[in-house]
Amino acid sequence: MLGYVIAEGRGAADRVLADVARHLHDDGWPLAGAVQVNSERGEMHPCDMDLHVLAADRIVRISQNLGSLAKGCRLDPSGLEQAVGMVEAALDATPIPRLLIVNKFGKQEIDGRGFRPVIGRAMAAGVPVLTAVNAANKPGFDGFALDLAEAVPLDFEAILGWCRRVAG
């Protein structure tokens, strides 16, 4: 099962997915995946983007500092791939994760990189996956997910309900 929320507003999905992950972890769920944590740096600088890798309990920086005037993508592909490797290792752990949470299905995943192979591997192993998708990337996500994805409202209780339903 592949559940997704539509990311609305800057950081909204990140905060809700992080809260859900924290709640499920506190309930004793073995989790794999990563949630995004943004750290504001002031008006003149874009935020720092980090991934909290759940099973490893590690933070990996995935943004590059390109300067305050830069307009291009700040994603650090090597940071992302480091986080992906840690998440992939968690799928081999014992106990098997009950759920894989991926901060977002973005441009890297649409292009076949990032967390895309991990999502496919988890689904093939019967591990449910929860992610966020922004409106611009929804067509690419739909091309990947086909008819296997289920929309979940961007609401803490609705997401918890979905997790409990699909991951028992």
Secondary structure, DSSP 4 states (H G I P E B T S, - for coil): -EEEEE--STTHHHHHHHHHHHHHHHTT--EEEEEEEEE---TTSPPEEEEEETTTTEEEE-B----TT--S--B-HHHHHHHHHHHHHHTTSSSPPSEEEES---HHHHTT-TTHHHHHHHHHTT--EEEEE-GGGHHHHHHHHTT-EEE--S-HHHHHHHHHHHH-
